[in-house]
Amino acid sequence: MSSPFSARAVLFDLDGTLADTAPDLAAAVNLMRLQRQLPLVPYEQLRPHASAGARGLLAAGFHITPEDTDFEAMRLEFLANYAAAICEHSRLFAGIAELLQTLTTRQIPWGIVTNKAARFTLPLVPLLGLQQSGCIISGDTTEHAKPHPEPLFEAARQLQVAPADCCYLGDDLRDIQAAHAAGMHSIAVTWGYCGQSEPQQWQADLLLHHPTDLYALLA
């Protein structure tokens, strides 16, 4: 495969790739525990589950799954907590702002493709300073979410770039699976949450350990 930077556009996952949103996601879980007079779960135990959304965080915080009768009510409670404090401690990862500015300066279109629902994505993006994104594809923008390729196809359509001319960066196996299914260059990043598996095992086209690694390739 040719270098990802023969690509004409760069697409990013949001949580764990562009932004460290785990502190606010973990806080939404621990608020639920606090209200139940339960001890807080250490942040380090919750952080790896941040990319898995409510399902992963509730499993880590309460050992509850969607099959449990209380799951839906707890999911809604978790989401309400998160919406009420969506960007208290969330920040762009070090080097991301400079990388995005470089893409903008080089006139390389970039966009966001996330499984986070639009009601969270759309208010969060400007709070993180990401409003220059050429497209924002949320988990409910299309009929299917990642690892289905449809969100990546929609992003390519909005940027007016062929999927084969895009690369996609993500910190979760589903991101790499979606990129492969869409025929895009796949780039796994190790600075995010990465779930329960090692990025080296995902068969991505490229593995990055810091956003500046991408900047160096562009330079």
Buried (B, 14 or more C-beta within 10 A) or exposed (E): EEEBBEBBBBBBBBBBBBBBBBBBBBBBBBBBBEEEEEEBBEEEEBBBBBBBBBBBBBBBBBEBEEEEEEBEEBBEBBBEBBBEEBBEEBBBBEBBBEBBEBBEEEEBBBBBBBBBBBEBBEEBBEEBEBEEBBBBBBBBBBEEBBBBBBBBBBBBEBBEBBBEBBBBBBBBBBBBBBBBBBBBBBBBBBBBBBBEEEBEEBEBBBBBEBBBBBBEEBE
